Amino acid sequence: MRAPWVTRFRWRSRWQVPPGVLNVSRDTVAARERASEGAAIARDHSFALMLAWASTYEGRALADLGEAERGLSMMREGVAAGRATGSSLFESFQLALFAEAQLRKRLYDESAETLDEAFAVSGRFGEQFSTSELRRLKGELRLARSCDAESRRGAEEDFRAAIEISRTLGAKLLTLRASVSLARLLACTTRSAEALALVAAARAEVTEGGDLPDVTEATALLTAAKTLLAYDSTDQ
C-alpha cells in the first residue's frame, strides 16, 4: 500500500506543475488561476513547499498582469519560503521568473542579484532548463543597462548560448524566445537578413501553440523584417 504522503504529493503535483508551465508559455491568466488553486490545496494539507511555489507562480502572473508591486512581493516571499523548507527544487527556475519580473520593472540591480543567485543554484544542481532562460535574461539585462558596443557583443554571446542550450534540451519555445531576443539585437545593427533567417528557422520548429505570446511575437517580427528587407531592396 502506497504511503499517504506519497499519494498526497502526487495529487498536489498535478496542481502545482501546471502554473510553472503556464508561466513559461506566458499564459498569464491561466497561470494565476492554477497557482491560486494550488495554494488553496497546499494550505489545506500544510504542504509548505508547494505553497511557496504557488506564491512565486501567482506573483509572476500578477506582475505580468500589471500588479507589479504585489506580484514582486509574492515572488520574494515565495522564494524565501521555499528556501526555508530546505529544498532547492525548481529554485533556479523560479529565480529566473523573479529576475525577469524585476527587469521588466527596471529594477536592474535587483534583477542582476537575482540572476547571480539563480546561476549559482543552477550550477550547483546542474539545472540546464533554467540556464537557457538565465543566459537570455543576462543578455536582456546587459542591453537594458547599456547599448554600447561591449554590451551588444556580450548580449549576442548570451543569446546565442541560450539558443544552443535550449536546442540541446529540445525546448523549442525557449529557442524561439532566445532567437527573437537575438534577432531584435541583430536588426538594430543592420543585420536584418540574418535576424529574419534566425527567427524563421526557430518559428518553423514550433508546430503547436500558434496563439502563444512568443509565437505571435515571432510572427510579427518576421513580418516587420520582411517588410524592411523589401523596402531596402527597392531603395537600392
N, C-alpha and C positions, 0 to 999 in steps of 0.2 A: 504494500500500500504506500502510495506517494506521501511524503511528509506534507502536512498542511501548509507550511511556509512556502514550499516549492510550488504548490498549486496556486497560492495567492500571488506569488511573484510572477508566474506566467500569465495569470489573469490580468494583473495590473500592467504587465509589459505590453499587452495588446493595446492598452490605452495610452501608455507613455511614449512608445516609439513613434507613432504617427505624428505627434506635434513636431518632433525634431525633423522628420522627413518633410513635413509641410513647411517648416522654416527654411529648409534647404531649397525647396522648389518655389519658395516665396508666395505660397498660397496663404496669405496672412490671416484672412478671416477664419478659414478652417483651422489654421494652427492655433489661433486663440481659443476657439471653441473646444478643440480636443484637449488642449492644455488645461483649460478650466475644468473640464470633465475629469481629467486625470487627477487634478489637485483634490477634487472632492473625494475621489476614491482613496487617494493616499491619506487624506486626513481621517477618513472613516476607519482605516486599518493601521494608522500610526506608522506609515512607511516613510521615514524622514527623507531618504534619498530620492524616492520618486516625487515627493512633494517639492524638493529642491529643484529637480529637473523641470517640473511643471511651472515653477515660478520663473525660471530662466526662459523657457519657451514662450510662456504667455507674455512676459516682459518684452521680449523681442517683437512679438506680434503687435503689442501696444505701441512700441516705439515706431514701428513701420506704419501704424495707423494714425500717427500724429500725436500720440500721447508720450512724447519723448521722456519727459522728466519721470513720470510714473513708471514707464517701461524700463528705463535705465536703473531706477531704484529696485524694481523687482528682479532684474537680472543680477544686480550686485548682491542682493540678498540671497538669490538662488544659488549663485556660485559659492558664496560663503557657507551657506547651509549644506551644500554638497560636500565641501571640504571638511566640515565639522563632523560628518559621518565617518571620515577616514577613507572614503572611496575617491578614486580619481577616474572612475568610469565615465567616459564621454566628456571629461573636463576640458580637454583642448578644443573639442568641437564647440562646446558652449562658450568658451572664452573667445573663439573666433566670431561667434554671433554677437557677443558683447562688444568686441573691438570694432566690428563694423557699425554697430549702432552708435558707438561713441564717435566714430569717424564721420558718420552722416550728420551728427550734431556739431561737428567741427571741434570736438574735444581731442585735439591731436596728441597732446602729451599723454592724456589718459589712455587713448587708443594705443599709443606706442607701448606703454607699460603693460597693457593687457596682452598685446601681441607677444611681448617678450616672455610673459608668463606662459602663454599658450605654446610658444615654441619650446620652452623648457619642458613642459609637460609632455608634449608630443615627442620630443627627443628621448625623454626618459622611458616612455612606454611604446615608442615606435608606431604611433597612430598616423599612418600615411594619409588616410582620408582627410583629416583636418589640415595636414601640411599643405595640400594643394590650395585650399582657401586661404591659409595663412600667408603663403607666398604672394597670392594675388592681392590680398589686403595690404601687405607690406608695400607692394608697388603702388597701390592706390594712395596710401598714406604719403609716400615719397612725393607724388605729384600734387597732393593736396597742400603739402608744406612748401614746395618749391617746384617750379617748372624749368629750372636751368638745365644745362646740358648734362651735368653729372646726375641729376635726379632722373632725367629721362632715360639715361643709359641704365641706371640701377633699376628703374621700374620695368624697363624692357626685359632685363635679366630675370626679374621676379615673375613677370607674366609668362615668359617662356618656360620657366621652371614649373610654374603652376600647371601649364598646359601639359608638359611632359609627365608630371606626377599623375594628373587626372587621367591621362591616356593610359598609363600603365595600370591604373586601377579599373579602367573601363567605365569611369564616371563621366558619361558623355555630357550631361548637363553642366557639370563643373568645367569640362573642357570648353564648352561653348561660352560659358561666362568669362573664363580667363581669356579666351580668344577675342571676345568683344572688348575687354579691357585693353588688350594689346592693340587691337585694330584702331581703337579711338586714338591711342598714342601715335600709331604709325600714320594715321590720316592727318594728324596735326604736324607731322614732319615731312609732308609731301610724299608719303609712301602709300597713297590711296589704293593703288593696284594690288600691292602686297596685302593690305588690310582687307580688301574685298575677297581675295583668294583665301585668306586665312579664315574669315568668318563663314564663307560659303562652304568650305570643307567641313568645318565643325557643325554648321547647321544641318548639312546633309546627313550627318550621323544621328541626329535626333529625329526619330521617326514617329514619336508619340508626344502628346502634351503640347500641341500647337498653340494652345491658349495660355501657356505658362509665361510669366513675365520675361524670363530670359530668352525664350524663343521669339516672342513678339518684338523684343528689343533688338535681337539679332536681325530679324526680318526687316525692321525699319532701318537699321544701319546699312544693310545690303542695298536697300532701295536708294538711300541717300548717296551711298558710294557709287552706285551705278550711274546715278544722275550726274554726279560731279565728274566722273570719268568721261561721260558722254559730252558734257559741256566743254571739258578740257580738249577733247579730240576735235570738236568743231571749231574751237577758238584758235587752233594752231594753223 
